[in-house]
Amino acid sequence: MVALLAIPVAIFLIAVELETPKANIPQPVGPEVMPIGILILLIINAIALFVRGISGKDKPISPAGDAGADPSLSSWREKY
């Protein structure tokens, strides 16, 4: 859900950044490059998060790890 909300927000913020007034000094790389670059990275990460969530590769990890886990317990909560 967060990934689906992050993409339109990032696109809106890129549009707002492109509409802001530019500096009077001609520069090949101006101050607008960093926010746009960060927002593009946000979009890429949101897409990766969405794909990972859809593929179902998220597995819950027990706090003790696999080495100290007791196989007779169905979940780590029953231990406590």
One Martini backbone bead per residue (centre of mass of N, CA, C, O) as a GRO file, in nm:
protein
   80
    1MET     BB    1   0.059   0.063  -0.021
    2VAL     BB    2   0.301   0.254   0.000
    3ALA     BB    3   0.397   0.219  -0.292
    4LEU     BB    4   0.134   0.332  -0.427
    5LEU     BB    5   0.162   0.620  -0.283
    6ALA     BB    6   0.457   0.711  -0.364
    7ILE     BB    7   0.441   0.755  -0.670
    8PRO     BB    8   0.240   0.998  -0.697
    9VAL     BB    9   0.392   1.183  -0.505
   10ALA     BB   10   0.658   1.194  -0.666
   11ILE     BB   11   0.535   1.304  -0.928
   12PHE     BB   12   0.423   1.563  -0.806
   13LEU     BB   13   0.701   1.673  -0.700
   14ILE     BB   14   0.833   1.689  -0.977
   15ALA     BB   15   0.633   1.890  -1.100
   16VAL     BB   16   0.686   2.114  -0.893
   17GLU     BB   17   0.994   2.139  -0.946
   18LEU     BB   18   0.964   2.217  -1.255
   19GLU     BB   19   0.792   2.496  -1.177
   20THR     BB   20   1.013   2.628  -1.060
   21PRO     BB   21   1.226   2.864  -1.041
   22LYS     BB   22   1.507   2.957  -1.192
   23ALA     BB   23   1.814   3.036  -1.214
   24ASN     BB   24   2.005   3.305  -1.348
   25ILE     BB   25   2.233   3.112  -1.355
   26PRO     BB   26   2.407   2.937  -1.574
   27GLN     BB   27   2.362   2.578  -1.545
   28PRO     BB   28   2.398   2.246  -1.596
   29VAL     BB   29   2.377   2.204  -1.274
   30GLY     BB   30   2.131   2.241  -1.061
   31PRO     BB   31   1.923   2.244  -0.773
   32GLU     BB   32   1.706   2.034  -0.910
   33VAL     BB   33   1.855   1.756  -0.922
   34MET     BB   34   1.837   1.629  -0.637
   35PRO     BB   35   1.527   1.599  -0.593
   36ILE     BB   36   1.475   1.438  -0.852
   37GLY     BB   37   1.666   1.203  -0.789
   38ILE     BB   38   1.529   1.115  -0.524
   39LEU     BB   39   1.246   1.064  -0.652
   40ILE     BB   40   1.339   0.845  -0.848
   41LEU     BB   41   1.437   0.653  -0.625
   42LEU     BB   42   1.160   0.625  -0.495
   43ILE     BB   43   1.022   0.491  -0.734
   44ILE     BB   44   1.208   0.246  -0.758
   45ASN     BB   45   1.159   0.142  -0.464
   46ALA     BB   46   0.851   0.112  -0.488
   47ILE     BB   47   0.855  -0.099  -0.710
   48ALA     BB   48   1.024  -0.309  -0.558
   49LEU     BB   49   0.827  -0.336  -0.318
   50PHE     BB   50   0.582  -0.427  -0.483
   51VAL     BB   51   0.708  -0.679  -0.613
   52ARG     BB   52   0.783  -0.819  -0.345
   53GLY     BB   53   0.492  -0.831  -0.233
   54ILE     BB   54   0.366  -0.996  -0.471
   55SER     BB   55   0.566  -1.250  -0.471
   56GLY     BB   56   0.604  -1.356  -0.158
   57LYS     BB   57   0.914  -1.337  -0.020
   58ASP     BB   58   0.806  -1.278   0.255
   59LYS     BB   59   0.954  -1.377   0.561
   60PRO     BB   60   0.938  -1.461   0.869
   61ILE     BB   61   1.148  -1.374   1.144
   62SER     BB   62   1.303  -1.491   1.399
   63PRO     BB   63   1.470  -1.362   1.670
   64ALA     BB   64   1.677  -1.621   1.706
   65GLY     BB   65   1.673  -1.772   1.462
   66ASP     BB   66   1.768  -2.080   1.324
   67ALA     BB   67   1.973  -2.195   1.537
   68GLY     BB   68   1.775  -2.139   1.815
   69ALA     BB   69   1.541  -2.297   1.714
   70ASP     BB   70   1.248  -2.471   1.790
   71PRO     BB   71   1.076  -2.714   1.611
   72SER     BB   72   0.827  -2.763   1.818
   73LEU     BB   73   0.756  -2.478   1.760
   74SER     BB   74   0.529  -2.283   1.583
   75SER     BB   75   0.618  -2.025   1.754
   76TRP     BB   76   0.777  -1.771   1.934
   77ARG     BB   77   0.533  -1.701   2.127
   78GLU     BB   78   0.510  -1.975   2.283
   79LYS     BB   79   0.774  -1.943   2.448
   80TYR     BB   80   0.632  -1.697   2.631
   0.00000   0.00000   0.00000
